[in-house]
Amino acid sequence: MAENETQGYVSGFVSIVGRPNSGKSTLLNALTGMKLAIVAPKPQTTRATVQGVVNLPQGQIIFLDTPGIHRPDTLINRRMHDSVQAALEEPDMLLMVADATRRFTDEDAEAVRMIAGARTPVLLALNKIDRIKNKGFLLEQIDRYRPLHDFAGYIPISALTGDGLDILQEEILKLLPPGPALFPPDYVTDQPERFLASELIREKVLHHTRQEVPHAVAVMIEQWEDSARMTTIHAVILVERDGQKAILIGRGGEMLKQIGTEARLEIEEMLGRKVFLQLFVKVRPGWRQDPRFLDAIDWRSMAGREVE
């Protein structure tokens, strides 16, 4: 980009923060027009910070979707919490997403307190307005947040329908610093295909299981081979107990087959080519609390070495 083309152009990093299930990942996908973050009606679906770049005529916005703000009760959750803390310290601004349909609670106040020390502007996006018939309730929600922090603005949105997203992007551009694009125009994310594929598999597990199973699952790519005809992927679904393994496999292997079929179709759509996907389920007791195991996993490539 030539120097004279940078006049009025802005660019910067925007960390998306908020409580679990506020719609942060749905918002990232809607803004980028791509499925970069998995979505499921389960808390703590997002485990790693996911980057998504949006290019607009007025500027380039680099969004960072973070794990939901929650009280960590396992080692992996504490590491997720640490990644949220890191995301609060580095960006040019914060975008706090709140579920506008949910009555304000102490957990919401705690989430605001977590961003209170931010040295950058914070926009509050009140999400899921498509489900609110009484707009007075939306105003009440804003009034609950207003005294807790000096927000740069309050933007009602629906990440699901796209309502308000143009206004949201306009407000973000007003708060970003002037500067040239930080990434090429065809760059969308820093997430490797391995990571995206493993997350799509985990998403299907989240949709088909309940109770303790979703939180006890990790997906690792053991083999990835590209040939002229197709991509071959061997993936391992890790669980903590034999009972969880039995649930995932299902009677006659039907559950695992369904998860594999749904994941394969989405991975094929992502890669634009045929995929052969083979899934295995392994039990590793207490992996969420095992620092050596967590250190051995490369969460970006979803490749890891077995740690005895």
C-alpha positions as CSV (number, residue, x, y, z in Angstrom):
1,M,0.0,0.0,0.0
2,A,1.6,3.3,-1.1
3,E,2.1,6.0,1.5
4,N,-0.6,8.3,0.0
5,E,-3.1,5.4,0.2
6,T,-2.8,5.2,4.0
7,Q,-4.4,8.6,4.5
8,G,-7.5,7.9,6.6
9,Y,-6.8,4.2,6.8
10,V,-6.7,2.4,10.1
11,S,-5.6,-1.0,11.4
12,G,-5.3,-2.8,14.6
13,F,-6.1,-5.7,16.9
14,V,-9.5,-6.2,18.6
15,S,-9.8,-8.8,21.4
16,I,-13.3,-10.2,21.7
17,V,-14.0,-11.0,25.3
18,G,-17.1,-12.0,27.3
19,R,-18.8,-14.7,29.3
20,P,-19.2,-18.2,27.9
21,N,-22.1,-18.6,25.4
22,S,-22.4,-14.8,24.8
23,G,-21.9,-15.5,21.0
24,K,-18.3,-14.4,20.6
25,S,-17.4,-17.2,18.2
26,T,-20.6,-16.8,16.2
27,L,-19.7,-13.1,15.9
28,L,-16.2,-13.8,14.7
29,N,-17.5,-16.1,12.0
30,A,-20.2,-13.6,10.9
31,L,-17.7,-10.7,10.7
32,T,-15.1,-12.7,8.7
33,G,-17.6,-14.6,6.6
34,M,-15.8,-17.9,7.4
35,K,-16.2,-20.6,10.0
36,L,-13.0,-19.9,12.0
37,A,-14.3,-20.7,15.4
38,I,-16.6,-23.6,16.4
39,V,-19.9,-23.0,17.9
40,A,-21.9,-25.1,20.4
41,P,-24.4,-24.5,23.2
42,K,-21.8,-25.6,25.8
43,P,-19.7,-23.4,28.1
44,Q,-16.0,-23.2,27.4
45,T,-16.3,-24.3,23.7
46,T,-13.5,-21.9,22.7
47,R,-10.2,-23.1,24.3
48,A,-7.6,-21.2,22.2
49,T,-7.4,-17.6,20.9
50,V,-8.6,-17.6,17.3
51,Q,-7.6,-14.8,14.9
52,G,-9.7,-13.5,12.1
53,V,-8.9,-10.6,9.7
54,V,-11.6,-8.3,8.2
55,N,-10.5,-6.1,5.3
56,L,-12.7,-3.0,4.7
57,P,-12.1,0.1,2.5
58,Q,-11.4,2.2,5.5
59,G,-9.1,-0.2,7.4
60,Q,-8.1,-3.7,8.5
61,I,-9.5,-5.2,11.7
62,I,-7.7,-8.2,13.3
63,F,-10.1,-9.9,15.6
64,L,-9.0,-12.2,18.4
65,D,-11.7,-14.5,19.7
66,T,-10.9,-15.6,23.3
67,P,-12.2,-18.3,25.7
68,G,-15.1,-17.2,27.8
69,I,-14.5,-15.5,31.1
70,H,-15.2,-18.0,33.8
71,R,-13.9,-19.3,37.2
72,P,-11.3,-21.8,36.3
73,D,-11.6,-25.2,38.0
74,T,-9.0,-27.3,36.1
75,L,-5.5,-26.7,34.9
76,I,-6.7,-26.4,31.3
77,N,-9.3,-23.9,32.3
78,R,-6.7,-21.9,34.2
79,R,-4.6,-21.8,31.1
80,M,-7.6,-20.7,29.1
81,H,-8.1,-17.9,31.7
82,D,-4.5,-16.9,31.3
83,S,-5.0,-16.6,27.5
84,V,-7.9,-14.2,28.2
85,Q,-5.7,-12.1,30.5
86,A,-3.0,-11.9,27.8
87,A,-5.6,-10.8,25.2
88,L,-6.6,-7.9,27.5
89,E,-3.0,-6.5,27.6
90,E,-2.0,-6.4,24.0
91,P,-4.8,-5.2,21.7
92,D,-5.6,-1.7,20.3
93,M,-9.1,-2.1,21.7
94,L,-11.5,-4.6,23.3
95,L,-14.9,-5.7,22.2
96,M,-16.9,-7.1,25.0
97,V,-19.8,-9.3,24.0
98,A,-22.8,-9.8,26.3
99,D,-25.9,-12.0,25.9
100,A,-28.6,-9.3,25.9
101,T,-31.3,-12.0,26.6
102,R,-29.7,-13.0,29.9
103,R,-30.5,-11.1,33.0
104,F,-27.5,-9.3,34.5
105,T,-25.8,-11.3,37.2
106,D,-22.7,-11.2,39.5
107,E,-20.8,-13.1,36.8
108,D,-21.5,-10.3,34.3
109,A,-20.2,-7.8,36.8
110,E,-17.1,-9.9,37.4
111,A,-16.5,-10.0,33.7
112,V,-16.6,-6.2,33.5
113,R,-14.2,-6.0,36.5
114,M,-11.8,-8.2,34.6
115,I,-11.6,-5.6,31.8
116,A,-11.7,-2.6,34.1
117,G,-7.9,-2.1,34.0
118,A,-7.7,-2.1,30.2
119,R,-5.7,0.8,28.9
120,T,-7.6,0.7,25.5
121,P,-11.1,1.6,24.5
122,V,-13.8,-1.0,25.1
123,L,-17.0,-1.3,23.1
124,L,-19.9,-3.3,24.5
125,A,-21.8,-5.3,22.0
126,L,-25.2,-6.5,23.3
127,N,-25.8,-9.7,21.3
128,K,-28.8,-11.8,20.4
129,I,-31.2,-8.9,20.0
130,D,-33.1,-11.0,17.4
131,R,-34.5,-12.9,20.5
132,I,-35.7,-9.8,22.3
133,K,-39.2,-8.5,21.8
134,N,-39.2,-6.0,24.6
135,K,-36.7,-3.3,23.7
136,G,-37.1,-1.8,27.1
137,F,-35.4,-4.8,28.5
138,L,-32.4,-4.0,26.2
139,L,-32.2,-0.5,27.7
140,E,-32.3,-1.9,31.2
141,Q,-29.3,-4.1,30.3
142,I,-27.4,-1.1,29.1
143,D,-28.2,0.7,32.3
144,R,-26.8,-2.2,34.3
145,Y,-23.4,-2.0,32.5
146,R,-23.2,1.8,32.3
147,P,-22.0,2.5,35.8
148,L,-19.4,-0.3,35.9
149,H,-17.1,1.0,33.1
150,D,-16.6,3.9,30.8
151,F,-17.5,2.0,27.6
152,A,-16.7,3.7,24.3
153,G,-20.2,2.7,23.0
154,Y,-23.1,0.3,23.3
155,I,-24.0,-1.5,20.1
156,P,-27.1,-3.8,19.9
157,I,-26.3,-6.6,17.5
158,S,-27.3,-10.1,16.4
159,A,-24.4,-12.2,15.3
160,L,-26.9,-14.8,14.0
161,T,-28.8,-12.5,11.7
162,G,-26.2,-9.9,11.0
163,D,-28.3,-7.1,12.4
164,G,-26.1,-4.2,13.6
165,L,-22.8,-5.6,12.4
166,D,-22.2,-2.8,9.9
167,I,-22.7,-0.2,12.7
168,L,-20.4,-2.3,15.0
169,Q,-17.6,-2.3,12.3
170,E,-18.0,1.5,11.8
171,E,-17.6,2.1,15.5
172,I,-14.5,-0.1,15.7
173,L,-12.9,1.7,12.8
174,K,-13.4,5.0,14.6
175,L,-11.4,3.7,17.6
176,L,-8.5,2.0,15.8
177,P,-5.2,3.9,15.3
178,P,-4.2,5.1,11.8
179,G,-1.8,2.9,9.9
180,P,-1.4,0.6,6.9
181,A,-2.8,-3.0,6.7
182,L,-0.8,-5.4,8.8
183,F,-1.6,-8.5,6.7
184,P,-2.1,-9.1,3.0
185,P,-5.6,-8.7,1.6
186,D,-6.1,-12.5,1.1
187,Y,-5.0,-13.3,4.7
188,V,-7.9,-14.4,6.9
189,T,-6.5,-16.4,9.9
190,D,-3.4,-17.7,11.6
191,Q,-5.1,-21.0,12.3
192,P,-3.5,-24.0,10.5
193,E,-5.8,-26.4,8.6
194,R,-5.0,-29.1,11.2
195,F,-6.3,-26.9,14.0
196,L,-9.5,-26.0,12.1
197,A,-10.1,-29.7,11.3
198,S,-9.6,-30.9,14.8
199,E,-12.0,-28.2,16.1
200,L,-14.7,-29.2,13.6
201,I,-14.4,-32.8,15.0
202,R,-14.7,-31.5,18.5
203,E,-17.7,-29.3,17.6
204,K,-19.6,-32.4,16.4
205,V,-18.7,-34.2,19.7
206,L,-20.1,-31.1,21.6
207,H,-23.3,-31.2,19.7
208,H,-23.9,-35.0,20.2
209,T,-22.9,-35.4,23.8
210,R,-23.9,-33.8,27.1
211,Q,-23.1,-33.7,30.9
212,E,-19.4,-34.2,31.6
213,V,-18.3,-35.6,28.2
214,P,-17.9,-32.3,26.2
215,H,-15.5,-30.8,28.8
216,A,-13.4,-34.0,29.0
217,V,-12.7,-34.2,25.2
218,A,-9.7,-33.2,23.2
219,V,-9.0,-33.9,19.6
220,M,-5.5,-34.5,18.2
221,I,-4.5,-35.0,14.6
222,E,-2.1,-38.0,14.4
223,Q,-1.8,-38.2,10.6
224,W,-2.4,-35.8,7.8
225,E,-1.5,-36.7,4.2
226,D,-2.4,-34.8,1.0
227,S,-2.4,-36.7,-2.3
228,A,-3.6,-35.9,-5.7
229,R,-7.0,-37.4,-5.0
230,M,-7.8,-36.6,-1.4
231,T,-6.6,-35.6,2.1
232,T,-6.3,-38.5,4.6
233,I,-6.8,-37.6,8.2
234,H,-6.4,-39.8,11.3
235,A,-7.6,-38.1,14.4
236,V,-7.7,-39.2,18.1
237,I,-10.5,-38.1,20.4
238,L,-9.2,-38.2,24.0
239,V,-11.5,-38.7,27.0
240,E,-10.8,-39.2,30.6
241,R,-12.9,-42.3,31.5
242,D,-14.0,-45.6,29.9
243,G,-17.7,-44.6,30.2
244,Q,-17.1,-41.4,28.2
245,K,-15.4,-43.6,25.5
246,A,-18.4,-45.9,25.4
247,I,-20.7,-42.9,24.9
248,L,-18.7,-41.5,22.1
249,I,-18.5,-44.8,20.2
250,G,-22.1,-45.6,20.8
251,R,-24.0,-48.8,20.1
252,G,-22.4,-50.6,17.2
253,G,-20.2,-47.6,16.6
254,E,-23.1,-45.4,15.4
255,M,-22.3,-42.3,17.5
256,L,-18.6,-42.2,16.3
257,K,-19.7,-42.8,12.7
258,Q,-22.2,-39.9,12.8
259,I,-19.6,-37.6,14.4
260,G,-17.1,-38.6,11.7
261,T,-19.5,-38.2,8.8
262,E,-20.6,-34.7,9.9
263,A,-17.1,-33.6,10.6
264,R,-15.8,-35.0,7.3
265,L,-18.4,-33.1,5.3
266,E,-17.4,-29.8,6.9
267,I,-13.7,-30.4,6.5
268,E,-14.3,-31.2,2.8
269,E,-16.1,-27.9,2.5
270,M,-13.3,-26.1,4.3
271,L,-10.5,-27.7,2.2
272,G,-12.4,-27.8,-1.1
273,R,-11.4,-31.4,-1.7
274,K,-12.3,-35.0,-0.8
275,V,-11.4,-36.2,2.7
276,F,-10.9,-39.6,4.2
277,L,-11.4,-39.2,7.9
278,Q,-10.7,-41.9,10.4
279,L,-11.5,-41.4,14.1
280,F,-10.2,-43.3,17.2
281,V,-11.2,-42.8,20.8
282,K,-8.6,-43.2,23.6
283,V,-8.8,-42.9,27.3
284,R,-6.3,-40.7,29.1
285,P,-7.3,-40.2,32.8
286,G,-7.1,-36.7,34.1
287,W,-5.5,-35.1,31.0
288,R,-7.1,-31.8,31.9
289,Q,-5.0,-31.6,35.1
290,D,-1.8,-33.1,33.7
291,P,0.7,-30.3,33.1
292,R,3.2,-32.5,31.3
293,F,0.5,-33.7,28.8
294,L,-0.8,-30.2,28.2
295,D,2.7,-28.9,27.7
296,A,3.3,-31.7,25.1
297,I,0.3,-30.7,23.0
298,D,0.8,-28.0,20.3
299,W,-2.7,-26.6,20.4
300,R,-2.2,-24.7,17.1
301,S,-1.3,-27.8,15.0
302,M,-3.1,-30.2,17.2
303,A,-0.1,-32.5,17.0
304,G,1.4,-33.9,20.1
305,R,3.6,-36.6,21.5
306,E,2.4,-39.2,23.9
307,V,3.6,-38.5,27.5
308,E,3.7,-41.5,29.8
